[in-house]
Amino acid sequence: MLSNTNRKILGLIATTLLVVFILGLAHSISTGFAGFYGGLPFWIISIAVLSLALYDLWDQCFRNK
């Protein structure tokens, strides 16, 4: 099992990598051929997924149980 400190560090690293990847992908779609309105549905889905990922990070690592 991981210690509490290791869990927090790895959770922050993994969530940061996920956020950077998803936001970069959404930016690429919106500035490319699709344009802003073509990429808008992906932005909405991305924001929803990232909010769930951030909630899970908080729930698993930082919430006092």
Buried (B, 14 or more C-beta within 10 A) or exposed (E): EEEEEEBBEEBEEEBEEBBEEBBEEBEEBBEEEBEEEEBBEBBEEBEEEBEEBEEEBEEEBEEEE
